[in-house]
């Protein structure tokens, strides 16, 4: 039984998508390295910005002197002279802007090139034979949309942040030079609005991240569904894929609404910081006049607010709220760790993607080891695998794939797992392997909870062999002994003979011969992965349709060798013979789970009888 559905793309949740401190910590070191190599550009940019600061100071100061020392003092020539100074300050903005943009390209273009290289390297690594993640369907989004978002957002952020800092310094110094009481009136509403805005940055970044992730998940589901249309029609899993698509559309819409809500809060903060200072200055005119603030100083203060400080603040808040959040999220997705990335050793036993469309829902029925069959488990014995009321859902609104499932597998037991395509067999193996966390419940291996354990500890407990076997470029011996570096040459040779792999090893030039993954057939890659798992010291082997490319005789031989290995064997069955050879078989159904021997399941499981008929046919 090969999977006829489409792999499930998890819907991002709040905890997994927090783009706050974690993303900042990940991005801080590469950001420092990037800026450290461009100190010359930063110095030249700062010099041009100092000119902008002087321009902001001169405009307001010249207006105040024009009124107080010129027109109100009865000296129109001096007033006109100060107006000329203000005009020159305004006109000087053009060369300043040109100089700033000339230096800005020295930051944005290297960033764009670096992000493109990173995105291409990641995509090529995933697409290479034996790569860790298969086809990277988000690569196009990263290379086109996300890289351009990062470039444009970075450029806008540098422009606005630089402009605000230097303009604010010039304007505040100007207000102070006119009269200190002006700062007492202007600063409180300005600081309050800015503080409210900064408080929205982290939740808005998280919302932006979830919105991007939801968009990617929807696109990935659409691509997978399109590639599996014939399988969906043939196996009747189309309605499940349709429901999944509807869930993803609803989630994307919900994330967009959340993002819009935070944008509304940001707009309110912008209103507080952008309008209250002017209103406060108008209301405080009598108070300021009573403290000796001249009419020219008041007019200069309004000029500083309306022409310099508030426009710069408005631009900054708009850029940080939109471009800043997008930049943080996109950089984390391109430069951060691969979603679901595992250690190299975990990659060798590569957990495959979630199986099928998982159209069914398995409700737990208290599946336990029967007292009259298989390997009875004494009460004092520690189970090799134990699931305690395990529930797993791919998304908040999605139906559970596994629902309150209980299962105990005895040490040394051989368990087969069967069920329709998309029912959750691969999901079960990933839960046991610890590469997928349950929504509720507990998964234990050898008595310990697997969720959250380091990859090194998990690798010592279990080996998961997926349908698409992982083989890397190197020697035959390196591939076969990858999970047991201390394996002796004699043990390796015995394993090769036991699996009937001698012809392949001889063709490749012996244990020291070179392996090129692309030159091996899918069945040969599976045999290499099975021998590697056999030689591993881990006590638990999980085979997720890991023999689907083998002929029945080779599959029987491999499973018999693996079953004779000390330890526990859990096999997602590809043929009926796998279920018959097992001590017990777990049948995953959309309503309930049944576990027992072949004869027991024929008597009490209609689904198992139905599957048996299909297998015989």
Protein Blocks (a to p, Z undefined) as FASTA:
>chain_A
ZZfbdcddddddfklmccblmmmmmmmmmmmmmmmmmmmmmmmmmmmmmmmmmmmmmmmm
mmmmmmmmmmmnopaklmmmmmmmmmmmmmmmmmmmmmmmmmmmmmmmmmmmmmmmmmmm
mmmmmmpghianlpafklmmmmmmmmmmmmmmmmmmmmmmmmmmmmmmmmmmmmmmmomk
lmmmmmmmmmmmmmmmmmmmmmmmmmmmmmmmmmmmmmmmmmmmmmmmmmmmmnopmmmm
mmmmmmmmmmmmmmmmmmmmmmmmmmmmmmmmmmmmmmmmmmmmmmmmmnopafklmmmm
mmmmmmmmmmmmmmmmmmmmmmmmmmmmmmmmmmmccehiacfklmmnopcddehjklac
cddehiacdfkgcjaddfklccfbdcehiacdebjklccfbghiacdddehiacddedde
hilmmmmmmmmnopaccfbdcddeehiafehpafklmmmmpccddfbdcddeddfklmmm
mmmmkbcfklmmmmmmmnopmmmmmmnnpjkbccdfklpcfklmmmmmmmmmmmpmbfbd
cdehklmmpcfklmmmmmmmmmmpgcddddddfbfklmmmpmbdcdddfkbccdddfklm
mmmmmklmmmmmmmmZZ
